[in-house]
Amino acid sequence: MGPLAGVKVIELAGIGPGPFCGMMLADMGAEVIRVERASAVPAEMPAGSPPDVASRGKQSIGVDLKNPEGVETVLRLIEGADVLIEGFRPGVTERMGLGPDVCLERNPALVYGRMTGWGQDGPYALAAGHDINYIALSGVLSMIGRKGEGPVPPLNLVGDFGGGGMLLAFGVAAALVSAKTTGAGQVVDAAMVDGAAVLAAMFSSMTASGMWQEERGSNMLDTGAHFYDVYECSDGEYVSIGSIEPQFYSILLEKLALDPAELPHQHDRAQWPALKAKVAGIFKTKTRDEWCEIMEHTDLCFAPVLKWSEAPEHPHNVSRSTFIDIEGITQPAPAPRFSGTPSSTPAAPPHAGQNTDETLTAFGFSTDEIGALRGSGAIA
């Protein structure tokens, strides 16, 4: 089930954004086959499933890509696939014998998705890096943090996942539409530095219109404003406030028992620090639960700041089944949701190489061929 049902994806095993892209595609119904190193395949399959959420809903095969027969095995899979995704540095798959030219010659309609930090070209292309470096070079990291303090890395969500794996998933989906229309595949060059920049497109508009200052913590959305921030409560927990529009701001003042006639204008930036101190002092007088009683289900734009462990139990998330349980691991459910082609609950992630024989059989390999490949060490 899902809008990508029938689409076959070959994922060359990696870490972070590449597997996340594969998870997104699998969640949408694609058949994703993860090609693991033969050396990663256990001699005996353990019971249960590994705690690798990014591998949910996938199949796993173990192949030695240093063995020419192993490379040829993957090329045969590619002949029957719609997509290949890889997350190596530029030139690595070419040296493996699995570069775009070779793969597109075998399958001219193939969508060849490439996930890197810096992109396939440019002065940094061959350098090592991580999420924090990519979002730094994009300019995004410089904007995140409080006034007078240094930039704060937003976990690895902006580079690896939002500007990386999800960007690649979008690129793959777009290229699949093109391939269906034209019959021609292509290479998708998804770079996290590009994706992080794209995520911040709105700030180009805000800068051009004079609404954004480069000093951190001085703007409406970066903790500069008293009406858009998180506040500590008397129990040490936090709440979030986003009362930007005047009608929402008026409700905030009402719930805080503040008289607007006695306050400066909402958007008087010079008064924001003093107003923030006043608002912070009020929030420290009650617990998070007490503020929820006062502010939930109003239009002031409020939500409690939940710990990751708390989020699955919140009534709203429960009502929408935002989180699901797969073999004892609580995790986010597939998203977005589709009215006509809903996604199924993903299968538990496989161990490395767990599906080698059944997958190769489904792609037309005979029992004798599979035996010969295993005998030569091409597959685990």
C-alpha beads as a LAMMPS data file, in Angstrom:
LAMMPS data file: protein, C-alpha beads

380 atoms
379 bonds

1 atom types
1 bond types

-500.0 500.0 xlo xhi
-500.0 500.0 ylo yhi
-500.0 500.0 zlo zhi

Masses

1 110.0

Atoms # bond

1 1 1 0.000 0.000 0.000
2 1 1 1.003 3.612 -0.488
3 1 1 1.402 6.005 -3.423
4 1 1 4.764 4.491 -4.458
5 1 1 3.530 0.888 -4.525
6 1 1 5.231 -0.951 -7.392
7 1 1 8.336 1.265 -7.383
8 1 1 11.559 -0.696 -6.841
9 1 1 14.461 1.055 -5.105
10 1 1 18.034 -0.160 -4.647
11 1 1 19.703 1.503 -1.651
12 1 1 23.456 1.170 -1.305
13 1 1 23.907 0.968 2.451
14 1 1 25.150 4.088 4.205
15 1 1 24.340 6.161 7.277
16 1 1 22.089 9.106 8.098
17 1 1 20.338 10.892 5.253
18 1 1 20.603 8.139 2.618
19 1 1 18.845 5.500 4.730
20 1 1 16.335 8.146 5.855
21 1 1 15.482 8.805 2.198
22 1 1 15.046 5.055 1.725
23 1 1 12.764 4.948 4.766
24 1 1 10.632 7.774 3.361
25 1 1 10.273 5.909 0.061
26 1 1 9.518 2.598 1.820
27 1 1 6.941 4.321 4.029
28 1 1 5.214 5.482 0.852
29 1 1 4.968 1.903 -0.426
30 1 1 8.125 1.503 -2.508
31 1 1 9.967 -1.830 -2.406
32 1 1 13.358 -0.783 -1.010
33 1 1 16.236 -3.254 -1.173
34 1 1 19.181 -2.275 0.999
35 1 1 22.512 -3.600 -0.283
36 1 1 24.693 -4.277 2.759
37 1 1 28.365 -5.201 2.884
38 1 1 28.760 -8.972 2.927
39 1 1 30.984 -8.597 5.980
40 1 1 28.078 -7.038 7.925
41 1 1 25.908 -10.144 7.559
42 1 1 25.854 -12.311 10.701
43 1 1 26.619 -16.013 10.395
44 1 1 23.311 -16.715 12.123
45 1 1 20.328 -14.389 11.998
46 1 1 19.505 -13.061 15.481
47 1 1 15.972 -13.300 16.797
48 1 1 13.726 -10.276 16.569
49 1 1 14.715 -7.192 14.630
50 1 1 17.433 -4.562 15.069
51 1 1 16.566 -1.131 16.556
52 1 1 17.198 0.616 13.234
53 1 1 14.081 2.650 12.479
54 1 1 15.514 3.992 9.186
55 1 1 15.563 0.404 7.840
56 1 1 11.909 -0.321 8.564
57 1 1 9.896 -1.687 5.673
58 1 1 13.012 -2.581 3.670
59 1 1 14.589 -5.794 2.469
60 1 1 18.290 -6.426 3.041
61 1 1 20.787 -8.345 0.973
62 1 1 24.483 -8.922 1.655
63 1 1 26.813 -8.365 -1.317
64 1 1 30.597 -8.047 -1.646
65 1 1 30.984 -4.983 -3.867
66 1 1 34.730 -5.602 -4.153
67 1 1 33.923 -8.838 -5.958
68 1 1 33.162 -8.322 -9.678
69 1 1 30.393 -10.908 -9.447
70 1 1 28.905 -8.957 -6.563
71 1 1 28.909 -5.785 -8.649
72 1 1 27.316 -7.660 -11.536
73 1 1 24.647 -8.959 -9.145
74 1 1 23.706 -5.403 -8.187
75 1 1 23.692 -4.336 -11.841
76 1 1 21.195 -7.092 -12.580
77 1 1 18.997 -5.783 -9.787
78 1 1 19.313 -2.285 -11.247
79 1 1 18.047 -3.563 -14.588
80 1 1 14.745 -4.360 -12.887
81 1 1 14.622 -1.344 -10.568
82 1 1 13.261 2.175 -10.887
83 1 1 15.600 3.968 -8.477
84 1 1 19.082 3.674 -7.023
85 1 1 20.149 5.817 -4.058
86 1 1 23.693 6.152 -2.727
87 1 1 25.374 8.375 -0.161
88 1 1 29.094 8.098 -0.901
89 1 1 31.548 10.861 -1.711
90 1 1 31.719 11.838 -5.404
91 1 1 33.503 9.233 -7.502
92 1 1 33.159 6.299 -5.096
93 1 1 30.393 4.442 -6.929
94 1 1 32.213 5.080 -10.217
95 1 1 35.240 3.273 -8.777
96 1 1 32.963 0.441 -7.621
97 1 1 31.683 0.005 -11.160
98 1 1 28.235 1.276 -10.166
99 1 1 28.440 4.876 -11.349
100 1 1 25.590 6.638 -13.149
101 1 1 26.904 6.006 -16.666
102 1 1 27.138 2.235 -16.128
103 1 1 23.783 2.010 -14.371
104 1 1 21.896 4.182 -16.876
105 1 1 23.359 2.124 -19.715
106 1 1 21.838 -0.969 -18.090
107 1 1 18.558 0.825 -17.331
108 1 1 17.980 4.082 -19.269
109 1 1 14.857 4.893 -17.196
110 1 1 16.694 4.626 -13.861
111 1 1 16.514 7.482 -11.363
112 1 1 20.000 7.652 -9.858
113 1 1 19.828 9.514 -6.529
114 1 1 23.062 10.838 -5.018
115 1 1 23.216 12.108 -1.428
116 1 1 26.243 14.145 -0.373
117 1 1 26.998 17.025 1.952
118 1 1 28.755 19.360 -0.461
119 1 1 27.386 18.159 -3.819
120 1 1 29.004 16.421 -6.766
121 1 1 31.218 19.414 -7.638
122 1 1 32.669 22.580 -6.133
123 1 1 35.798 23.280 -4.040
124 1 1 34.507 21.295 -1.017
125 1 1 33.068 18.377 -3.000
126 1 1 35.648 15.786 -1.936
127 1 1 36.094 16.993 1.651
128 1 1 34.716 15.141 4.664
129 1 1 31.927 16.846 6.581
130 1 1 28.874 16.435 8.756
131 1 1 25.501 18.115 9.128
132 1 1 26.935 20.902 11.290
133 1 1 29.425 21.862 8.564
134 1 1 26.894 21.862 5.736
135 1 1 24.407 24.072 7.558
136 1 1 27.268 26.352 8.620
137 1 1 28.326 26.954 5.010
138 1 1 24.715 27.489 3.909
139 1 1 24.368 30.408 6.338
140 1 1 21.570 28.722 8.264
141 1 1 23.525 27.845 11.408
142 1 1 24.519 31.473 11.927
143 1 1 20.851 32.409 12.401
144 1 1 20.050 29.913 15.159
145 1 1 20.768 30.977 18.719
146 1 1 20.058 33.551 21.380
147 1 1 21.302 37.117 21.504
148 1 1 24.843 37.428 22.810
149 1 1 25.448 33.702 22.457
150 1 1 26.992 31.526 19.770
151 1 1 25.097 29.566 17.099
152 1 1 23.234 26.478 18.380
153 1 1 23.214 23.350 16.160
154 1 1 19.573 22.209 15.779
155 1 1 20.511 18.540 16.269
156 1 1 21.224 17.179 12.768
157 1 1 17.715 17.840 11.481
158 1 1 18.382 20.697 9.044
159 1 1 21.285 19.156 7.115
160 1 1 21.031 15.379 7.355
161 1 1 17.293 14.967 7.322
162 1 1 15.321 18.052 6.187
163 1 1 17.924 19.406 3.767
164 1 1 19.353 15.980 2.978
165 1 1 17.313 12.780 3.058
166 1 1 13.956 14.468 2.553
167 1 1 15.381 16.624 -0.251
168 1 1 16.636 13.466 -1.974
169 1 1 13.263 11.754 -1.506
170 1 1 11.562 14.758 -3.106
171 1 1 14.093 14.757 -5.943
172 1 1 13.615 11.038 -6.538
173 1 1 9.817 11.413 -6.597
174 1 1 10.080 14.310 -9.069
175 1 1 12.484 12.378 -11.290
176 1 1 10.173 9.346 -11.223
177 1 1 7.370 11.517 -12.604
178 1 1 9.718 12.721 -15.352
179 1 1 10.854 9.166 -16.158
180 1 1 7.249 8.033 -16.408
181 1 1 6.519 10.880 -18.827
182 1 1 9.684 10.760 -20.942
183 1 1 11.009 7.237 -20.448
184 1 1 14.397 8.727 -19.569
185 1 1 16.092 8.442 -16.212
186 1 1 18.561 10.942 -14.774
187 1 1 20.914 11.716 -11.906
188 1 1 19.556 13.539 -8.853
189 1 1 22.353 15.510 -7.142
190 1 1 21.028 16.184 -3.615
191 1 1 23.509 18.152 -1.492
192 1 1 22.829 19.003 2.129
193 1 1 24.380 22.456 1.761
194 1 1 21.875 23.165 -1.035
195 1 1 18.986 21.666 0.902
196 1 1 19.723 23.649 4.053
197 1 1 19.797 26.837 1.968
198 1 1 16.468 25.955 0.333
199 1 1 14.860 25.368 3.724
200 1 1 15.802 28.935 4.635
201 1 1 14.349 30.545 1.495
202 1 1 11.896 32.655 3.524
203 1 1 14.792 34.455 5.190
204 1 1 15.969 35.736 1.814
205 1 1 12.613 37.492 1.559
206 1 1 12.767 38.759 5.138
207 1 1 16.298 40.090 4.651
208 1 1 15.377 41.828 1.404
209 1 1 12.368 43.482 3.018
210 1 1 14.350 44.683 6.043
211 1 1 12.562 42.352 8.440
212 1 1 15.650 40.321 9.368
213 1 1 18.775 41.447 11.203
214 1 1 21.901 39.311 11.157
215 1 1 22.447 39.583 14.908
216 1 1 21.096 36.382 16.477
217 1 1 18.215 36.716 18.888
218 1 1 17.133 40.080 17.497
219 1 1 14.269 38.987 15.284
220 1 1 10.718 37.778 15.614
221 1 1 11.464 34.114 14.933
222 1 1 14.864 33.651 16.587
223 1 1 13.896 34.246 20.246
224 1 1 14.214 38.016 19.929
225 1 1 10.503 38.650 20.419
226 1 1 8.666 38.129 23.694
227 1 1 5.678 36.660 21.837
228 1 1 7.631 33.933 20.001
229 1 1 9.769 31.904 22.372
230 1 1 9.854 29.142 24.964
231 1 1 9.397 29.918 28.655
232 1 1 10.348 28.036 31.773
233 1 1 7.576 27.189 34.226
234 1 1 7.737 26.828 38.009
235 1 1 8.346 23.065 37.733
236 1 1 11.317 23.427 35.388
237 1 1 9.297 22.383 32.339
238 1 1 8.709 24.667 29.339
239 1 1 5.911 25.988 27.138
240 1 1 6.053 27.426 23.623
241 1 1 4.376 30.659 22.552
242 1 1 3.902 31.847 18.961
243 1 1 1.460 34.755 19.250
244 1 1 2.544 36.695 16.149
245 1 1 -0.757 37.958 14.738
246 1 1 -2.444 40.768 16.710
247 1 1 -5.583 38.729 17.402
248 1 1 -3.466 35.926 18.866
249 1 1 -1.290 38.377 20.793
250 1 1 -4.318 39.894 22.455
251 1 1 -5.320 36.467 23.768
252 1 1 -1.795 35.946 25.109
253 1 1 -1.986 39.211 27.044
254 1 1 -5.414 38.278 28.376
255 1 1 -4.221 34.873 29.624
256 1 1 -1.161 36.487 31.224
257 1 1 -3.404 39.108 32.892
258 1 1 -1.547 41.942 31.156
259 1 1 -3.336 45.158 30.153
260 1 1 -2.378 46.125 26.572
261 1 1 -2.994 49.791 27.402
262 1 1 -0.107 49.654 29.848
263 1 1 2.333 48.004 27.432
264 1 1 4.453 49.245 24.505
265 1 1 3.409 48.315 20.976
266 1 1 3.874 44.612 20.227
267 1 1 6.463 45.225 17.487
268 1 1 8.555 47.869 19.259
269 1 1 11.853 45.976 19.107
270 1 1 13.530 48.276 21.598
271 1 1 11.034 47.109 24.220
272 1 1 11.286 43.387 23.508
273 1 1 13.960 42.604 26.154
274 1 1 11.940 44.271 28.936
275 1 1 8.706 42.639 27.780
276 1 1 10.427 39.273 27.599
277 1 1 11.603 39.589 31.175
278 1 1 8.069 40.478 32.277
279 1 1 6.511 37.546 30.414
280 1 1 9.198 35.140 31.656
281 1 1 8.499 36.164 35.231
282 1 1 4.796 35.442 34.830
283 1 1 5.372 32.000 33.340
284 1 1 7.612 31.087 36.288
285 1 1 4.607 31.440 38.623
286 1 1 2.811 28.291 37.436
287 1 1 3.631 24.734 36.353
288 1 1 3.502 23.575 32.771
289 1 1 0.275 21.675 33.435
290 1 1 -1.316 24.744 34.988
291 1 1 -0.451 26.809 31.906
292 1 1 -1.897 24.054 29.724
293 1 1 -5.182 24.368 31.632
294 1 1 -5.186 28.111 30.975
295 1 1 -3.890 28.247 27.391
296 1 1 -4.676 25.019 25.571
297 1 1 -7.490 25.088 23.007
298 1 1 -7.239 28.847 22.543
299 1 1 -5.929 30.775 19.544
300 1 1 -2.894 32.297 21.231
301 1 1 -0.664 29.678 19.522
302 1 1 0.465 27.596 22.468
303 1 1 1.824 24.121 23.130
304 1 1 3.697 22.500 25.980
305 1 1 7.309 21.609 25.209
306 1 1 7.159 17.828 25.483
307 1 1 10.127 15.578 26.004
308 1 1 10.660 13.066 23.196
309 1 1 9.508 10.340 25.590
310 1 1 6.326 12.285 26.421
311 1 1 5.221 13.125 22.893
312 1 1 3.714 9.701 22.004
313 1 1 1.367 9.934 24.992
314 1 1 -0.080 13.374 24.281
315 1 1 -3.825 13.127 23.471
316 1 1 -3.456 14.894 20.121
317 1 1 -0.666 12.580 18.969
318 1 1 -2.582 9.571 20.265
319 1 1 -5.735 10.599 18.409
320 1 1 -3.840 10.940 15.132
321 1 1 -1.619 7.876 15.686
322 1 1 1.360 10.151 15.063
323 1 1 3.546 7.529 16.747
324 1 1 3.347 3.775 16.267
325 1 1 4.919 0.740 17.906
326 1 1 6.852 -1.778 15.840
327 1 1 8.204 -4.743 17.801
328 1 1 8.426 -2.729 21.002
329 1 1 10.038 0.382 19.505
330 1 1 7.932 3.561 19.593
331 1 1 8.589 5.637 16.480
332 1 1 6.964 8.213 14.186
333 1 1 4.317 6.855 11.832
334 1 1 4.700 7.303 8.053
335 1 1 3.839 10.820 6.887
336 1 1 2.302 12.555 5.009
337 1 1 -1.061 10.802 4.791
338 1 1 -2.975 9.990 1.624
339 1 1 -6.729 9.634 1.229
340 1 1 -6.649 7.240 -1.718
341 1 1 -3.388 5.331 -1.278
342 1 1 -2.695 5.215 2.461
343 1 1 0.605 3.821 3.680
344 1 1 0.653 0.554 5.566
345 1 1 2.308 0.104 8.938
346 1 1 5.960 -0.587 8.022
347 1 1 7.451 -3.999 8.597
348 1 1 10.164 -4.295 11.239
349 1 1 13.697 -3.600 9.992
350 1 1 15.631 -6.650 8.792
351 1 1 19.067 -7.754 9.884
352 1 1 21.828 -7.273 7.326
353 1 1 21.468 -9.815 4.549
354 1 1 18.287 -11.316 5.943
355 1 1 16.444 -11.268 2.595
356 1 1 19.261 -12.089 0.186
357 1 1 17.899 -15.308 -1.306
358 1 1 14.244 -14.290 -1.568
359 1 1 15.148 -10.923 -3.089
360 1 1 17.458 -12.363 -5.716
361 1 1 14.861 -15.002 -6.569
362 1 1 12.245 -12.287 -7.062
363 1 1 14.627 -10.546 -9.498
364 1 1 15.019 -13.679 -11.603
365 1 1 18.120 -15.346 -10.159
366 1 1 17.920 -19.122 -10.216
367 1 1 18.729 -21.345 -7.245
368 1 1 21.913 -22.494 -9.016
369 1 1 22.994 -18.884 -9.661
370 1 1 22.429 -17.922 -6.042
371 1 1 24.439 -20.963 -4.916
372 1 1 27.290 -20.097 -7.270
373 1 1 27.346 -16.465 -6.113
374 1 1 27.485 -17.580 -2.499
375 1 1 30.226 -20.066 -3.320
376 1 1 32.349 -17.322 -4.897
377 1 1 31.801 -14.983 -1.969
378 1 1 29.889 -12.466 -4.107
379 1 1 26.922 -12.657 -1.740
380 1 1 26.791 -13.461 1.967

Bonds

1 1 1 2
2 1 2 3
3 1 3 4
4 1 4 5
5 1 5 6
6 1 6 7
7 1 7 8
8 1 8 9
9 1 9 10
10 1 10 11
11 1 11 12
12 1 12 13
13 1 13 14
14 1 14 15
15 1 15 16
16 1 16 17
17 1 17 18
18 1 18 19
19 1 19 20
20 1 20 21
21 1 21 22
22 1 22 23
23 1 23 24
24 1 24 25
25 1 25 26
26 1 26 27
27 1 27 28
28 1 28 29
29 1 29 30
30 1 30 31
31 1 31 32
32 1 32 33
33 1 33 34
34 1 34 35
35 1 35 36
36 1 36 37
37 1 37 38
38 1 38 39
39 1 39 40
40 1 40 41
41 1 41 42
42 1 42 43
43 1 43 44
44 1 44 45
45 1 45 46
46 1 46 47
47 1 47 48
48 1 48 49
49 1 49 50
50 1 50 51
51 1 51 52
52 1 52 53
53 1 53 54
54 1 54 55
55 1 55 56
56 1 56 57
57 1 57 58
58 1 58 59
59 1 59 60
60 1 60 61
61 1 61 62
62 1 62 63
63 1 63 64
64 1 64 65
65 1 65 66
66 1 66 67
67 1 67 68
68 1 68 69
69 1 69 70
70 1 70 71
71 1 71 72
72 1 72 73
73 1 73 74
74 1 74 75
75 1 75 76
76 1 76 77
77 1 77 78
78 1 78 79
79 1 79 80
80 1 80 81
81 1 81 82
82 1 82 83
83 1 83 84
84 1 84 85
85 1 85 86
86 1 86 87
87 1 87 88
88 1 88 89
89 1 89 90
90 1 90 91
91 1 91 92
92 1 92 93
93 1 93 94
94 1 94 95
95 1 95 96
96 1 96 97
97 1 97 98
98 1 98 99
99 1 99 100
100 1 100 101
101 1 101 102
102 1 102 103
103 1 103 104
104 1 104 105
105 1 105 106
106 1 106 107
107 1 107 108
108 1 108 109
109 1 109 110
110 1 110 111
111 1 111 112
112 1 112 113
113 1 113 114
114 1 114 115
115 1 115 116
116 1 116 117
117 1 117 118
118 1 118 119
119 1 119 120
120 1 120 121
121 1 121 122
122 1 122 123
123 1 123 124
124 1 124 125
125 1 125 126
126 1 126 127
127 1 127 128
128 1 128 129
129 1 129 130
130 1 130 131
131 1 131 132
132 1 132 133
133 1 133 134
134 1 134 135
135 1 135 136
136 1 136 137
137 1 137 138
138 1 138 139
139 1 139 140
140 1 140 141
141 1 141 142
142 1 142 143
143 1 143 144
144 1 144 145
145 1 145 146
146 1 146 147
147 1 147 148
148 1 148 149
149 1 149 150
150 1 150 151
151 1 151 152
152 1 152 153
153 1 153 154
154 1 154 155
155 1 155 156
156 1 156 157
157 1 157 158
158 1 158 159
159 1 159 160
160 1 160 161
161 1 161 162
162 1 162 163
163 1 163 164
164 1 164 165
165 1 165 166
166 1 166 167
167 1 167 168
168 1 168 169
169 1 169 170
170 1 170 171
171 1 171 172
172 1 172 173
173 1 173 174
174 1 174 175
175 1 175 176
176 1 176 177
177 1 177 178
178 1 178 179
179 1 179 180
180 1 180 181
181 1 181 182
182 1 182 183
183 1 183 184
184 1 184 185
185 1 185 186
186 1 186 187
187 1 187 188
188 1 188 189
189 1 189 190
190 1 190 191
191 1 191 192
192 1 192 193
193 1 193 194
194 1 194 195
195 1 195 196
196 1 196 197
197 1 197 198
198 1 198 199
199 1 199 200
200 1 200 201
201 1 201 202
202 1 202 203
203 1 203 204
204 1 204 205
205 1 205 206
206 1 206 207
207 1 207 208
208 1 208 209
209 1 209 210
210 1 210 211
211 1 211 212
212 1 212 213
213 1 213 214
214 1 214 215
215 1 215 216
216 1 216 217
217 1 217 218
218 1 218 219
219 1 219 220
220 1 220 221
221 1 221 222
222 1 222 223
223 1 223 224
224 1 224 225
225 1 225 226
226 1 226 227
227 1 227 228
228 1 228 229
229 1 229 230
230 1 230 231
231 1 231 232
232 1 232 233
233 1 233 234
234 1 234 235
235 1 235 236
236 1 236 237
237 1 237 238
238 1 238 239
239 1 239 240
240 1 240 241
241 1 241 242
242 1 242 243
243 1 243 244
244 1 244 245
245 1 245 246
246 1 246 247
247 1 247 248
248 1 248 249
249 1 249 250
250 1 250 251
251 1 251 252
252 1 252 253
253 1 253 254
254 1 254 255
255 1 255 256
256 1 256 257
257 1 257 258
258 1 258 259
259 1 259 260
260 1 260 261
261 1 261 262
262 1 262 263
263 1 263 264
264 1 264 265
265 1 265 266
266 1 266 267
267 1 267 268
268 1 268 269
269 1 269 270
270 1 270 271
271 1 271 272
272 1 272 273
273 1 273 274
274 1 274 275
275 1 275 276
276 1 276 277
277 1 277 278
278 1 278 279
279 1 279 280
280 1 280 281
281 1 281 282
282 1 282 283
283 1 283 284
284 1 284 285
285 1 285 286
286 1 286 287
287 1 287 288
288 1 288 289
289 1 289 290
290 1 290 291
291 1 291 292
292 1 292 293
293 1 293 294
294 1 294 295
295 1 295 296
296 1 296 297
297 1 297 298
298 1 298 299
299 1 299 300
300 1 300 301
301 1 301 302
302 1 302 303
303 1 303 304
304 1 304 305
305 1 305 306
306 1 306 307
307 1 307 308
308 1 308 309
309 1 309 310
310 1 310 311
311 1 311 312
312 1 312 313
313 1 313 314
314 1 314 315
315 1 315 316
316 1 316 317
317 1 317 318
318 1 318 319
319 1 319 320
320 1 320 321
321 1 321 322
322 1 322 323
323 1 323 324
324 1 324 325
325 1 325 326
326 1 326 327
327 1 327 328
328 1 328 329
329 1 329 330
330 1 330 331
331 1 331 332
332 1 332 333
333 1 333 334
334 1 334 335
335 1 335 336
336 1 336 337
337 1 337 338
338 1 338 339
339 1 339 340
340 1 340 341
341 1 341 342
342 1 342 343
343 1 343 344
344 1 344 345
345 1 345 346
346 1 346 347
347 1 347 348
348 1 348 349
349 1 349 350
350 1 350 351
351 1 351 352
352 1 352 353
353 1 353 354
354 1 354 355
355 1 355 356
356 1 356 357
357 1 357 358
358 1 358 359
359 1 359 360
360 1 360 361
361 1 361 362
362 1 362 363
363 1 363 364
364 1 364 365
365 1 365 366
366 1 366 367
367 1 367 368
368 1 368 369
369 1 369 370
370 1 370 371
371 1 371 372
372 1 372 373
373 1 373 374
374 1 374 375
375 1 375 376
376 1 376 377
377 1 377 378
378 1 378 379
379 1 379 380
